[in-house]
Amino acid sequence: MSMVDEKFMEVAIVEARKSLQIGNLPFGAVLVKGNKIVARAHNKVYSEKNPISHAELNLIMQFSRKSKRLDLSGHVLYATCEPCPMCGSAIGWAKISRVVFGALRSDKLGTYKRQTKGKFVDDLRKQGITIQAKSGVLREEILELYKLYKE
């Protein structure tokens, strides 16, 4: 496993902890360009009462506004969990080059039962989008974080 991937995933986990502290699902994301963090965000679905306030969407919106860029080619997104179809589509539209994630969608988060079928890469392939993806980075640490979530 790449030490670089682990380093950035640890930052995504810090974001997930922030999310958990304010009553949200423990999901975090980090955007990297050239080995430098350019944005970080976490899930705010419950705290903002917004069903689309996922970590990845918050990250993309925040960075795109700040940088005034729509094309994020050359960027790597680190997410604590495999992106859902909504986030995956946004990642595809933003042209992010690579995604690294820890836990899988199929990993249960406490009593959170909602599951999405399929896999991140397959979802994008159906839209004609190909992307580099790596899973399982610090997965066990992320699963321990899931145990702290109380619905």
Rosetta silent file (secondary structure, phi, psi, omega in degrees, C-alpha in Angstrom):
SEQUENCE: MSMVDEKFMEVAIVEARKSLQIGNLPFGAVLVKGNKIVARAHNKVYSEKNPISHAELNLIMQFSRKSKRLDLSGHVLYATCEPCPMCGSAIGWAKISRVVFGALRSDKLGTYKRQTKGKFVDDLRKQGITIQAKSGVLREEILELYKLYKE
SCORE:     score description
SCORE:     0.000 S_00000001
   1 L     0.000  138.110 -177.698    0.000    0.000    0.000 S_00000001
   2 L   -70.161  130.109  177.061    1.289    3.433   -0.910 S_00000001
   3 H   -64.841  -33.171  178.113    2.464    5.556    1.990 S_00000001
   4 H   -64.116  -46.084  178.889    1.331    8.630    0.078 S_00000001
   5 H   -61.373  -41.200  178.468   -2.194    7.242   -0.227 S_00000001
   6 H   -63.903  -41.367  179.954   -2.233    6.418    3.483 S_00000001
   7 H   -58.124  -47.143 -178.169   -0.994    9.928    4.388 S_00000001
   8 H   -74.904  -31.522  176.759   -3.825   11.624    2.510 S_00000001
   9 H   -66.263  -33.846  176.447   -6.424    9.100    3.676 S_00000001
  10 H   -60.513  -36.489  177.145   -5.470    9.951    7.269 S_00000001
  11 H   -68.559  -39.714  176.616   -6.458   13.566    6.517 S_00000001
  12 H   -62.368  -36.061  177.885   -9.773   12.361    5.063 S_00000001
  13 H   -66.415  -37.761  174.900  -10.317   10.417    8.294 S_00000001
  14 H   -59.062  -43.052  177.485   -9.748   13.622   10.294 S_00000001
  15 H   -62.862  -40.378  178.705  -12.506   15.206    8.184 S_00000001
  16 H   -62.339  -38.051  177.352  -14.760   12.202    8.866 S_00000001
  17 H   -64.259  -38.656  176.260  -14.201   12.685   12.603 S_00000001
  18 H   -60.467  -42.877  178.887  -15.262   16.339   12.255 S_00000001
  19 H   -60.257  -46.931 -179.915  -18.435   15.172   10.549 S_00000001
  20 H   -60.549  -40.474 -178.170  -19.151   12.712   13.330 S_00000001
  21 H   -63.878  -24.269  179.531  -18.613   15.402   15.988 S_00000001
  22 L  -106.389   18.491  171.608  -21.414   17.540   14.537 S_00000001
  23 L    89.533   15.017 -179.903  -23.896   14.681   14.218 S_00000001
  24 L  -103.937  169.372  172.565  -23.312   13.567   10.658 S_00000001
  25 L   -62.522  141.780 -174.226  -22.287   10.279    9.116 S_00000001
  26 L   -79.559   75.119  177.755  -18.486    9.919    9.441 S_00000001
  27 L  -121.885  135.271  178.921  -17.441   10.582    5.857 S_00000001
  28 E  -136.303  159.732  179.993  -14.545   12.802    4.831 S_00000001
  29 E  -147.879  150.781  179.841  -12.763   13.749    1.613 S_00000001
  30 E  -137.376  139.355  177.448   -9.542   15.440    0.546 S_00000001
  31 E  -111.014  130.866 -174.816   -8.506   16.802   -2.854 S_00000001
  32 E  -125.430  139.004  174.197   -4.828   16.617   -3.796 S_00000001
  33 E  -135.283  122.260  177.560   -2.883   18.118   -6.683 S_00000001
  34 L    58.937   40.653  177.565    0.837   17.447   -7.067 S_00000001
  35 L    69.607   19.112  178.982    1.192   15.896   -3.609 S_00000001
  36 E  -127.361  134.545  176.506   -0.405   18.970   -1.952 S_00000001
  37 E   -72.012  125.647  179.379   -3.834   19.171   -0.307 S_00000001
  38 E  -109.719  -16.154  176.877   -5.880   21.825   -2.081 S_00000001
  39 E  -162.440  155.129  175.896   -9.248   21.218   -0.375 S_00000001
  40 E  -148.339  148.968 -178.297  -10.851   19.144    2.369 S_00000001
  41 E  -159.669  167.649  177.487  -14.459   18.624    3.413 S_00000001
  42 E  -140.719  169.921 -179.513  -16.780   16.368    5.350 S_00000001
  43 L   -65.622  137.292  178.301  -20.370   15.180    5.326 S_00000001
  44 L  -136.120   24.597 -175.656  -22.946   17.759    6.513 S_00000001
  45 L   -54.556  -52.629 -175.783  -26.207   16.046    5.540 S_00000001
  46 L   -78.354  -41.132 -177.846  -27.818   16.157    8.980 S_00000001
  47 L   -67.325  -29.907  178.574  -26.257   19.358   10.328 S_00000001
  48 L  -100.761   -1.517 -177.281  -27.312   21.306    7.211 S_00000001
  49 L    52.196   48.875 -175.787  -30.551   19.363    6.666 S_00000001
  50 L  -136.452  109.284 -175.027  -29.399   18.820    3.086 S_00000001
  51 L   -65.025  -14.531  179.527  -29.539   15.326    1.574 S_00000001
  52 L  -105.938   12.805 -178.877  -26.856   16.119   -1.018 S_00000001
  53 L   -84.997   53.683  178.094  -24.293   17.607    1.367 S_00000001
  54 L   -76.923  156.432 -177.156  -21.956   14.638    0.976 S_00000001
  55 H   -55.264  -46.567 -176.911  -18.237   15.065    1.660 S_00000001
  56 H   -64.934  -41.399  179.050  -17.244   14.645   -1.993 S_00000001
  57 H   -67.298  -42.506  177.489  -19.834   17.147   -3.263 S_00000001
  58 H   -58.905  -41.470 -179.672  -18.914   19.670   -0.573 S_00000001
  59 H   -63.486  -50.047 -178.630  -15.262   19.271   -1.560 S_00000001
  60 H   -63.275  -44.991 -179.729  -15.833   19.710   -5.291 S_00000001
  61 H   -63.625  -45.435 -179.467  -18.134   22.718   -4.836 S_00000001
  62 H   -59.864  -49.071 -177.297  -15.786   24.396   -2.355 S_00000001
  63 H   -68.759  -42.266 -178.896  -12.702   23.941   -4.519 S_00000001
  64 H   -63.332  -40.063  176.848  -14.388   24.847   -7.801 S_00000001
  65 H   -62.458  -47.872 -176.572  -15.762   28.081   -6.328 S_00000001
  66 H   -65.529  -45.334 -175.120  -12.387   29.019   -4.846 S_00000001
  67 H   -86.964  -14.110 -175.994  -10.297   28.069   -7.892 S_00000001
  68 L    58.908   36.150 -179.580  -12.943   29.090  -10.475 S_00000001
  69 L  -121.270  138.473  173.924  -12.200   25.782  -12.236 S_00000001
  70 L  -101.235  -27.983 -178.102  -14.628   23.189  -13.521 S_00000001
  71 L   -96.368  110.614 -178.134  -12.015   20.809  -14.911 S_00000001
  72 L  -105.223   31.112  174.531  -10.153   19.095  -12.075 S_00000001
  73 L   -54.835  143.519  179.964   -8.017   16.874  -14.290 S_00000001
  74 L    86.646   -4.484  178.289   -4.775   15.954  -12.569 S_00000001
  75 E   -97.257  152.207  175.853   -6.379   15.978   -9.121 S_00000001
  76 E  -117.677  131.000  177.448   -6.751   12.996   -6.813 S_00000001
  77 E  -105.466  127.796  175.079   -9.742   12.674   -4.501 S_00000001
  78 E  -107.038  125.256 -179.692   -9.367   10.696   -1.258 S_00000001
  79 E  -130.375  141.042 -179.085  -12.648    9.597    0.322 S_00000001
  80 E   -68.521  -21.876 -179.969  -13.194    7.525    3.427 S_00000001
  81 E  -133.975  151.753  175.704  -15.926    5.566    1.673 S_00000001
  82 L   -53.678  126.176 -177.551  -16.562    4.418   -1.881 S_00000001
  83 L   -59.469  141.432  176.191  -18.465    7.268   -3.553 S_00000001
  84 L   -73.462  170.989 -179.866  -22.217    6.838   -4.025 S_00000001
  85 H   -57.591  -38.417  179.926  -23.690    7.189   -7.542 S_00000001
  86 H   -63.544  -48.877 -179.466  -24.469   10.894   -6.995 S_00000001
  87 H   -67.866  -37.971  177.980  -20.923   11.710   -5.861 S_00000001
  88 H   -59.812  -41.728  177.747  -19.442    9.457   -8.516 S_00000001
  89 H   -62.892  -42.812  178.775  -21.254   11.386  -11.228 S_00000001
  90 H   -63.035  -40.514  177.669  -19.964   14.682   -9.831 S_00000001
  91 H   -61.692  -42.845  178.049  -16.430   13.272   -9.731 S_00000001
  92 H   -63.521  -46.798  179.957  -16.811   12.213  -13.354 S_00000001
  93 H   -63.751  -33.110  179.437  -18.197   15.573  -14.466 S_00000001
  94 L   -77.879   -8.329  178.705  -15.358   17.355  -12.631 S_00000001
  95 L    62.984   32.027  175.486  -12.885   15.142  -14.549 S_00000001
  96 L   -62.514  135.588 -170.654  -11.002   14.183  -11.401 S_00000001
  97 L   -78.803  -33.421 -174.376   -8.222   11.847  -12.536 S_00000001
  98 E  -148.767  144.303  176.599   -8.013    9.376   -9.675 S_00000001
  99 E  -127.998  133.001  175.789  -10.048    8.374   -6.625 S_00000001
 100 E  -120.601  128.319  178.990   -8.725    6.538   -3.591 S_00000001
 101 E  -135.539  161.704 -176.664  -11.193    5.307   -0.996 S_00000001
 102 E   -95.686  -79.384 -177.854  -11.135    3.243    2.149 S_00000001
 103 E   -77.408  159.190  176.961  -14.379    1.493    3.029 S_00000001
 104 L   -95.625  158.051  174.822  -16.731   -0.031    0.498 S_00000001
 105 L   -57.154  -34.185 -176.731  -20.380    0.891    0.037 S_00000001
 106 L   -74.423  -11.344  175.163  -21.238   -2.620    1.138 S_00000001
 107 L   -71.262  128.753 -178.063  -19.581   -2.089    4.539 S_00000001
 108 L   -78.067  137.924  179.087  -22.369   -1.456    7.024 S_00000001
 109 E  -105.349   96.715 -178.704  -22.236    1.806    8.950 S_00000001
 110 L    53.105 -125.485  178.620  -23.734    1.099   12.360 S_00000001
 111 L   -98.737    9.097  179.464  -27.455    0.729   11.847 S_00000001
 112 E   -70.491  108.549 -170.141  -27.393    2.801    8.661 S_00000001
 113 L   -91.870  -17.984 -174.116  -29.103    0.385    6.304 S_00000001
 114 L   -63.429  126.194  179.524  -29.222    2.277    3.018 S_00000001
 115 L  -124.783  150.394  172.747  -27.067    0.525    0.478 S_00000001
 116 L  -113.925  140.918 -179.035  -26.345    1.303   -3.117 S_00000001
 117 L   -87.881  156.977  178.912  -25.855   -1.477   -5.599 S_00000001
 118 L    90.539 -176.551 -179.769  -22.975   -1.620   -8.009 S_00000001
 119 L  -127.514  152.387 -177.655  -19.511   -0.251   -7.733 S_00000001
 120 H   -49.437  -53.278 -177.114  -18.141    3.239   -8.165 S_00000001
 121 H   -64.497  -39.143  178.648  -16.068    2.444  -11.270 S_00000001
 122 H   -65.328  -40.431  178.050  -18.945    0.485  -12.857 S_00000001
 123 H   -57.605  -45.696 -179.011  -21.361    3.373  -12.249 S_00000001
 124 H   -69.737  -38.962  179.710  -19.041    5.753  -14.101 S_00000001
 125 H   -57.969  -37.023  178.976  -18.320    3.282  -16.900 S_00000001
 126 H   -63.616  -23.954  178.048  -22.079    3.178  -17.621 S_00000001
 127 L   -93.227    2.908 -179.279  -21.852    6.941  -18.215 S_00000001
 128 L    82.352   19.252 -177.667  -18.877    6.525  -20.542 S_00000001
 129 L  -111.335  128.325  173.806  -16.393    7.804  -17.961 S_00000001
 130 L  -109.349  144.561 -176.485  -13.204    5.936  -17.089 S_00000001
 131 L  -150.208  148.604  173.416  -11.264    6.739  -13.951 S_00000001
 132 E   -80.390  134.468  179.781   -8.395    5.318  -11.956 S_00000001
 133 E  -142.341  146.984  177.535   -9.596    4.028   -8.601 S_00000001
 134 E  -137.026  133.578 -179.282   -8.054    2.297   -5.623 S_00000001
 135 L  -118.892  166.893  173.436   -9.980    0.867   -2.685 S_00000001
 136 L    86.129    5.561 -178.703   -9.233   -0.456    0.780 S_00000001
 137 L   -72.534  117.483 -178.125   -6.798    2.239    1.935 S_00000001
 138 L    56.071   32.087 -177.152   -6.948    2.300    5.773 S_00000001
 139 H   -55.893  -45.560 -177.059  -10.256    0.429    5.551 S_00000001
 140 H   -63.103  -38.795  177.132   -9.992   -1.161    9.000 S_00000001
 141 H   -64.654  -38.859  179.126   -9.379    2.219   10.653 S_00000001
 142 H   -68.296  -40.701  178.356  -12.412    3.651    8.854 S_00000001
 143 H   -63.197  -34.073  175.208  -14.592    0.711    9.908 S_00000001
 144 H   -64.695  -37.853  177.717  -13.597    1.405   13.533 S_00000001
 145 H   -64.509  -37.821  178.275  -14.755    4.996   13.024 S_00000001
 146 H   -58.321  -34.913 -178.273  -18.097    3.713   11.738 S_00000001
 147 L   -64.619  -20.055  179.340  -18.644    1.984   15.078 S_00000001
 148 L   -81.686  -15.080 -178.441  -18.692    5.401   16.775 S_00000001
 149 L   -73.985  128.298  177.890  -21.677    6.593   14.726 S_00000001
 150 L  -120.273  121.910  178.103  -24.934    6.561   16.684 S_00000001
 151 L   -77.615    0.000    0.000  -28.198    7.121   14.835 S_00000001
